[in-house]
Amino acid sequence: MQRTIRTFSVDDIIEFKNNLLSWAQQFETVLWLDSNNYHQKYSSFDGALAADDFTSIKTDHYNAFEKLKEYQTITKDYIFGYMTYDLKNDVERLSSSNFDGLEFPDLYFFQPKKLIFIKGNDVEFHYLRMVDDEIESDFEIIQKFKDLKIEELGFDSAQPDIQQENIKIKLRIHKDEYHAKVTKVLEHIHRGDIYEANFCQEFYAENSTINPVEVYKHLNHISEPPFASFLKLDDKFALCASPERYLKKEGTKIISQPIKGTAKRLISEFDDAQLALDLQRDEKERAENVMIVDLVRNDLSKTAKIGSVKVEELCKVYSFKQVHQLISTVVSEVEENTHPIDIIQSTYPMGSMTGAPKVSAMKIIENLEETKRGLYSGTIGYFTPDNDFDFNVIIRSILYNEEKKYISYSVGGAITAKSIVEKEYEECLLKAKAMKYVLLNSK
């Protein structure tokens, strides 16, 4: 692998970053990860672009983790990709039979020919099978991208002129149905079958087209989350503005940062600060978070050294452009020879998107939800050559099948014994607000 580093001024790095994703659209496979320079304790880079697959793995859920383990072990390189929520069916004896309008493969990872990291004012190019001066040529094109004509770019079009049609967003579950289904979840809770479930619903549009790059940039601009990502896999796209980390491995340290607890932002600084304080004190929201923290502690203990599972932060308020969130940080230590795939498989899917007990909650929500979750509430991320990894939770995301002209975004909330159905519905609409806004207002 050829590695080259370039250093920019602050203004030039912003321009380079803005051009990078548009330039990458010439490739069939693209994954862009963006921290949006959000202040966080565990961060490896400000941005990373992986493009043009050298090798790849695509599979359904059957033996998916074993296949990924073999691929990651043999490749021993940077690999980028995703795991859908429905890999639950490989971990437990479960199934997914709800409607799927998107048709993403259950798992996809690729070894990129072109890998570009942004770290501060430095840009690192890591290229496989490089031809003469390829890095230099790409570097110059990305820098001048906005000013170049198609014939100067050397490819047909980096960003097709897609005319976004009027989009009519529909609800897969209407308000009365939502009320009835959440009431059934509460009945399960009161019977003692479960004590928390994350119930989700889909919003969708049919026969609609969007410009994925422009919609993603708009969504990211109004959200600026620490785990944003843009995925292009042939004619399928994920435009993700996630604030949540699922799991990260740094050496022998494992970090999980589940989110449970949401409050809206207000224009008034005084009122906004009061809402954040109220969120931190809210018994119902804290109870949701603590239940999932207990679940995460149990999941991490499956691979952890004895006595190493610790809660670094419990129910801390983090503020983003759209919402305040309660986030906890749970860590553990593993043996050096523990395989990274085993760590993920033993915690999958993430507890913040299922409920507790996890298997019982997954069975109940599968029966009550109307849509196959697929990529939503799955994870996007990467593995390093040193067996480290970092993965987000796919929430606050727009999913798009370009060939089928199908657009989808889903939202959910944790249902506990203290839940009030009307307030849960209002929270779902709050979480959906950013996705709806950009779909109706992007060019």
C-alpha positions in Angstrom: 0.0 0.0 0.0 1.4 3.4 -1.0 1.0 6.1 1.7 1.4 9.9 1.2 0.6 12.8 3.6 -0.3 16.4 2.6 -0.8 19.3 5.0 -3.4 22.1 4.4 -4.4 25.4 5.9 -7.7 25.3 7.9 -9.7 26.9 4.9 -8.1 24.6 2.4 -8.9 21.4 4.4 -12.5 22.5 4.6 -12.7 22.9 0.8 -10.9 19.6 0.2 -13.3 17.8 2.5 -16.3 19.4 0.7 -15.0 18.2 -2.7 -14.0 14.7 -1.6 -17.4 13.0 -1.5 -18.5 14.5 -4.9 -15.3 13.3 -6.5 -15.8 9.8 -5.2 -19.2 9.3 -6.9 -17.4 8.0 -10.0 -16.9 4.7 -8.1 -19.6 2.0 -7.5 -18.6 1.5 -3.9 -18.0 4.4 -1.6 -18.0 4.8 2.2 -17.4 8.2 3.8 -17.1 8.6 7.6 -17.3 12.1 9.2 -16.8 13.0 12.8 -17.8 16.7 12.1 -15.0 17.6 14.5 -17.4 16.9 17.3 -15.4 16.8 20.6 -15.3 13.2 21.8 -12.9 11.2 23.9 -12.4 8.3 21.5 -11.7 9.6 18.0 -9.3 8.2 15.4 -9.7 10.8 12.6 -11.8 13.7 11.4 -12.9 12.0 8.2 -12.2 8.9 6.1 -13.1 8.0 2.6 -12.9 4.5 1.3 -13.6 4.0 -2.4 -13.4 1.4 -5.2 -13.4 -2.2 -4.0 -10.3 -4.3 -4.5 -11.9 -7.3 -2.7 -15.3 -7.6 -1.0 -17.7 -9.8 0.8 -21.5 -9.7 0.4 -23.8 -12.2 2.1 -27.2 -12.8 3.7 -27.4 -13.5 7.5 -26.7 -17.2 7.3 -23.3 -17.8 8.9 -22.6 -14.2 8.2 -20.3 -13.6 11.2 -18.2 -16.7 10.4 -17.8 -15.6 6.8 -16.8 -12.1 7.9 -14.3 -13.5 10.4 -12.7 -15.5 7.6 -12.6 -12.5 5.2 -11.2 -10.1 7.9 -8.6 -12.6 9.0 -7.4 -13.3 5.4 -7.5 -9.7 4.2 -5.6 -8.3 7.2 -6.1 -4.8 5.9 -8.5 -1.9 6.3 -12.0 -3.1 5.4 -15.1 -0.9 5.4 -18.7 -1.8 5.3 -21.9 -2.5 7.3 -23.9 -5.1 9.1 -27.7 -4.9 9.0 -29.9 -5.4 12.1 -31.0 -8.7 10.7 -27.7 -10.4 11.5 -29.6 -11.0 14.7 -30.8 -14.1 12.9 -27.3 -15.4 12.7 -26.7 -14.7 16.5 -30.0 -16.2 17.7 -32.7 -18.4 16.4 -34.8 -15.6 15.0 -36.2 -14.5 11.6 -37.1 -11.4 9.6 -40.3 -11.6 7.6 -41.6 -8.0 7.4 -41.8 -6.0 4.3 -38.5 -4.8 2.8 -38.6 -2.0 0.2 -34.8 -1.4 0.1 -33.2 -4.8 -0.4 -29.8 -4.1 1.0 -27.6 -7.3 1.4 -27.5 -8.3 5.1 -23.7 -7.8 5.2 -21.2 -6.0 3.0 -17.5 -5.2 3.5 -14.8 -4.2 1.0 -11.1 -3.6 0.9 -10.7 -0.2 -0.8 -8.2 0.6 -3.5 -8.4 4.2 -2.4 -8.4 5.2 1.2 -8.1 8.8 2.3 -7.9 10.0 6.0 -8.3 13.5 7.2 -6.6 14.1 10.6 -6.5 17.8 11.7 -4.9 19.6 8.8 -3.3 16.5 7.4 -4.6 14.3 4.5 -3.3 10.8 4.3 -3.6 8.9 1.0 -3.4 5.0 1.3 -3.7 3.5 -2.2 -3.6 -0.2 -3.3 -2.3 -1.2 -6.7 -1.4 2.4 -7.6 -0.5 3.4 -11.1 2.1 6.1 -11.8 1.4 9.5 -10.1 -2.2 8.3 -9.2 -2.2 10.0 -5.8 -0.8 13.2 -7.2 -3.4 13.2 -10.0 -6.3 12.5 -7.6 -5.1 15.1 -5.2 -5.0 17.8 -7.8 -8.5 16.9 -9.2 -10.1 16.9 -5.7 -8.6 20.3 -4.9 -10.0 21.9 -8.0 -13.1 19.7 -8.3 -15.7 22.5 -8.4 -13.9 24.4 -11.1 -13.2 21.4 -13.5 -15.3 20.5 -16.5 -16.4 16.9 -17.1 -13.8 16.3 -19.8 -11.1 17.5 -17.4 -12.2 15.1 -14.7 -11.5 12.0 -16.8 -14.9 10.3 -16.0 -18.4 10.8 -17.2 -19.9 12.6 -14.3 -19.0 12.7 -10.6 -22.4 14.0 -9.6 -25.3 13.4 -12.0 -27.8 16.2 -12.6 -30.7 14.5 -10.8 -33.9 16.3 -10.7 -35.5 15.7 -7.3 -39.2 15.2 -7.8 -41.9 16.2 -5.3 -41.6 13.7 -2.5 -44.7 12.5 -0.8 -43.8 10.9 2.6 -46.1 8.2 3.9 -46.4 6.5 7.3 -46.1 2.7 7.4 -47.8 2.8 10.8 -50.5 5.5 11.4 -51.0 7.1 14.7 -53.9 4.9 15.9 -52.0 1.8 14.9 -48.9 3.1 16.7 -51.0 3.6 19.8 -52.4 0.1 19.6 -49.0 -1.5 19.0 -47.2 0.3 21.8 -50.1 -0.6 24.1 -49.3 -4.3 23.3 -45.6 -3.7 24.1 -46.7 -2.3 27.5 -48.8 -5.3 28.1 -45.8 -7.5 27.6 -43.9 -5.3 30.1 -46.6 -5.5 32.7 -46.7 -9.3 32.3 -43.0 -9.4 33.0 -42.0 -10.8 29.5 -39.6 -7.8 29.0 -38.8 -4.6 30.8 -37.9 -2.5 27.8 -38.4 -2.6 24.0 -37.2 -0.3 21.2 -40.2 -0.1 18.9 -39.6 1.4 15.5 -41.7 2.7 12.6 -40.9 3.5 9.0 -41.6 6.7 6.9 -41.3 6.1 3.2 -41.7 7.5 -0.3 -42.3 5.6 -3.5 -41.5 6.5 -7.1 -39.2 9.3 -5.9 -35.7 10.3 -6.8 -33.1 12.3 -4.9 -29.5 13.5 -5.3 -28.0 11.4 -2.6 -24.8 13.5 -2.2 -26.8 16.8 -1.9 -29.3 15.3 0.5 -26.5 13.8 2.7 -24.7 17.1 2.8 -27.8 18.9 3.8 -28.7 16.4 6.5 -25.1 16.5 7.8 -25.1 20.3 7.8 -28.2 20.6 10.0 -27.1 17.8 12.3 -23.3 17.7 12.5 -23.2 14.4 14.5 -20.0 12.6 15.4 -20.8 9.4 13.5 -22.1 10.6 10.2 -21.6 8.4 7.1 -22.4 8.2 3.4 -22.6 4.8 1.8 -22.9 4.0 -1.9 -23.2 0.4 -2.9 -24.1 0.4 -6.6 -27.7 1.7 -6.7 -28.2 1.7 -2.9 -27.4 4.6 -0.6 -27.3 5.2 3.2 -27.2 8.9 4.2 -26.5 8.7 7.9 -26.4 11.4 10.6 -25.9 9.2 13.6 -24.9 10.6 17.0 -24.3 7.1 18.4 -21.3 4.9 18.6 -22.1 1.2 18.8 -18.7 -0.3 19.6 -15.0 0.6 19.2 -11.8 -1.4 19.8 -8.5 0.3 20.7 -5.9 -2.3 21.3 -7.4 -4.4 24.1 -9.9 -1.7 25.2 -13.6 -2.0 24.1 -15.8 1.1 24.2 -19.6 1.1 23.9 -21.6 4.4 24.1 -25.4 3.7 24.1 -27.9 6.5 23.8 -31.2 6.5 25.5 -33.0 9.7 26.5 -33.9 12.6 24.1 -35.0 16.2 24.4 -35.5 18.9 21.8 -33.3 22.0 21.4 -34.7 25.5 22.0 -33.5 28.8 20.5 -33.4 30.5 24.0 -30.0 29.6 25.6 -31.6 29.8 29.1 -34.6 27.6 28.1 -32.3 25.2 26.2 -30.0 24.7 29.1 -33.0 24.1 31.4 -34.3 21.4 29.0 -30.9 19.7 29.1 -30.9 19.8 32.9 -34.4 18.5 33.0 -33.3 15.6 30.7 -30.5 14.7 33.0 -32.9 14.6 36.0 -35.8 12.8 34.2 -36.4 9.5 36.0 -38.0 7.8 33.0 -35.3 8.8 30.6 -32.5 7.8 33.1 -34.3 4.5 33.7 -34.3 3.7 30.0 -30.6 4.5 29.8 -29.6 2.5 32.9 -31.5 -0.6 31.7 -29.5 -0.6 28.4 -26.2 0.1 30.3 -26.9 -3.1 32.3 -27.5 -5.0 29.1 -24.3 -3.6 27.5 -22.3 -4.5 30.7 -23.6 -8.1 30.4 -22.8 -8.2 26.6 -19.2 -6.9 27.1 -18.6 -9.4 30.0 -18.9 -12.3 27.5 -15.4 -11.4 26.1 -14.0 -9.2 28.8 -11.2 -10.0 31.3 -12.8 -10.7 34.7 -13.5 -7.5 36.6 -12.6 -5.2 33.6 -16.2 -4.0 32.7 -16.7 -0.5 33.9 -19.1 2.4 33.4 -17.0 5.5 32.6 -19.9 7.9 32.2 -23.6 7.3 33.2 -26.4 9.4 31.7 -24.3 12.3 30.6 -26.1 15.0 28.5 -24.5 15.6 25.0 -26.0 18.3 22.9 -26.3 18.2 19.1 -27.9 20.6 16.6 -31.3 19.0 16.7 -31.5 17.3 20.1 -30.0 16.7 23.6 -29.2 13.1 24.3 -28.4 11.0 27.4 -25.2 9.0 26.6 -23.4 6.5 28.8 -19.9 5.1 28.2 -19.2 1.5 29.1 -15.7 0.0 28.7 -13.9 -3.4 29.1 -10.6 -5.0 28.5 -10.1 -8.2 26.3 -7.3 -10.6 25.9 -4.9 -9.7 23.0 -5.8 -12.9 21.1 -9.6 -12.2 21.2 -10.8 -12.1 17.7 -12.6 -8.7 16.8 -15.5 -10.5 15.1 -16.2 -12.5 18.3 -16.5 -9.3 20.3 -19.0 -7.9 17.8 -21.0 -11.1 17.5 -21.3 -11.4 21.3 -22.9 -8.0 21.6 -25.0 -7.9 18.4 -27.4 -6.3 17.8 -26.7 -3.3 20.0 -28.9 -3.2 23.1 -30.0 0.4 22.5 -32.0 -0.7 19.5 -33.5 -3.9 20.9 -34.5 -3.7 24.5 -34.1 -6.1 27.4 -34.0 -9.0 27.8 -32.6 -8.8 24.3 -33.9 -11.9 22.7 -37.4 -11.6 24.1 -37.6 -8.0 23.1 -36.4 -8.8 19.5 -39.1 -11.4 19.1 -41.8 -9.1 20.3 -40.8 -6.1 18.1 -40.4 -8.4 15.1 -44.1 -9.3 15.5 -45.3 -5.8 16.0 -43.2 -3.8 13.6 -44.4 -3.6 9.9 -41.0 -3.2 8.2 -37.8 -5.3 8.0 -35.2 -3.0 9.7 -32.4 -4.0 7.4 -29.7 -1.4 7.5 -31.6 0.8 9.9 -30.4 0.1 13.5 -27.5 -1.9 12.0 -24.0 -0.5 11.9 -21.5 1.1 9.6 -17.8 1.2 10.2 -14.4 -0.3 9.6 -11.7 -2.7 10.8 -7.9 -1.8 10.8 -5.0 -4.1 9.9 -4.2 -4.2 13.6 -7.7 -5.7 14.4 -9.1 -2.5 15.9 -12.5 -1.3 14.8 -15.1 1.4 15.2 -18.8 1.2 14.3 -21.8 3.5 14.6 -25.5 2.8 15.1 -27.5 3.5 11.9 -30.2 5.9 13.2 -31.2 9.4 12.0 -30.6 8.1 8.5 -32.2 8.2 5.0 -32.0 4.9 3.0 -32.5 5.0 -0.8 -32.8 2.4 -3.5 -32.2 4.3 -6.7 -33.4 1.6 -9.1 -36.6 1.1 -7.2 -37.1 4.8 -6.5 -37.8 3.9 -2.9 -36.8 6.3 0.0 -37.1 5.3 3.6 -36.3 6.6 7.1 -37.2 5.0 10.4 -37.4 6.1 14.0 -38.0 4.5 17.3 -38.1 4.9 21.0 -37.6 2.9 24.1 -40.9 1.7 25.7 -40.8 1.1 29.4 -43.4 0.7 32.2 -43.3 4.5 32.6 -43.9 5.2 29.0 -46.9 7.4 27.9 -47.9 6.5 24.4 -48.6 10.0 23.2 -45.2 11.3 24.4 -43.4 8.3 22.7 -45.1 9.2 19.5 -44.1 12.9 19.8 -40.5 11.8 20.4 -40.6 9.7 17.2 -41.7 12.8 15.3 -38.9 14.8 16.8 -36.3 12.3 15.7 -37.8 12.2 12.2 -37.9 16.0 11.8 -34.4 16.4 10.3 -34.8 13.6 7.7 -38.2 14.9 6.7 -37.0 18.4 6.4 -34.0 17.6 4.1 -36.1 15.4 1.8 -38.6 18.1 1.3 -36.1 21.0 1.0 -33.0 19.6 -0.8 -32.3 20.5 -4.4 
